Amino acid sequence: MTSLFDADGKQVPCTVVEAGPCVVTQVKTVETDGYDAIQLAFGEKKESHTSKPMKGHFAKANTTPKRYMAEFTRFEDGHKKKYGEVLTVDVFQEGEFVDVVGTSKGKGFQGVVKRHHFNGVGDKTHGQHDRLRAPGSVGASSYPSRLFKGLRMAGQMGNHRVKVQNLKVVKIIPEKNLIILKGSVPGAKGSIIKLERWS
């Protein structure tokens, strides 16, 4: 992340995102597929690492193999897009709001204190010197003689699909295909995210 100063001199926390160039590799319509959507591809990939079916898929769009592909169903005039058309950050405007979809950082196997903000079992008194971060009692007695699904316990944390909504587009740098968003986005540095435009 970085920060910029707005017109009032306030410091705004921002995230710099490389958005494009993206190539239209497929156009879906109601007549052929049952719904309207476009498929965008991003990131270069070696031909030797591309399967024959995918080589034909990219050849139809008259472009080189790409590493990532995503489908957008809510795209303005998506049915008017053509195979091989290149989309850049020009589709965005400064001041509008976008939704960002990505995979959050994985934090591994975590206990209940970190994962669910439990307090632990309390003080070190009464012989509980090694149970400060333990979950405590988890179930009832003879009834129901089991644990209900969804009980908050220790487990894998992070690495989930996350959508952050209504991030403001602070600045656009078209010559470098960069878009600067106010706030943070899910994932680590260099991870792939999806921008959904809402005007």
Phi, psi and omega in degrees: 000163177216193179212152177230164176252129181277187184295334180272002180085009180275142179278126184247120176290133187223161174235132180266126183236132173273113185244080176115181002287140179247139183253136176284111182257350177198141176237118180256139180233167180296324182294319186264325187239351180093352178201162179266131178194160172232149178250126180249144179239145185215145175087131182283152181214143180292145178294328181292342178260012183246135180286162182297317177300321180287329175299318177293326178296316180285329178294328178296329177269001178057049180219165178283160179302141180244158184273322185236145177223145178214149181253136180239121181265333180254075181236126182300128179055035180297327181289345179269354180288153182243154178300135178086355179292137184259127178251135180239192180290355179295343179287345178260160177228144178296134179100344179277174183242142181229159172256142182241126179246130179200181178256123183292163179297135176280135182244008176076197180277119183237155179279179186288334181292315180280321187283320185237008177063036173292159178270350188085189185270356176119215186284178180275006184281170176059037173076015182258056184285341185239019184235029185292331183245023181278155182286337183086198182293140186240350184209172179272190184267238186294336174235128005270010178060028178196175176255141177282147178297145178092003179296134182285116181220180178293151179172189183292135185236140180082193179059043179243158174286125185232139174242122175256122188259153171059054172266129185280137175279109184277316184207150177235132177244090189294327183293339178246006181056042180250142176231131183253120183252145176282126179100191184252158178239155181289147175105169179274176177297137178083359180281162183268132177233167181238126179260124177251121188270130175231116182252000000 
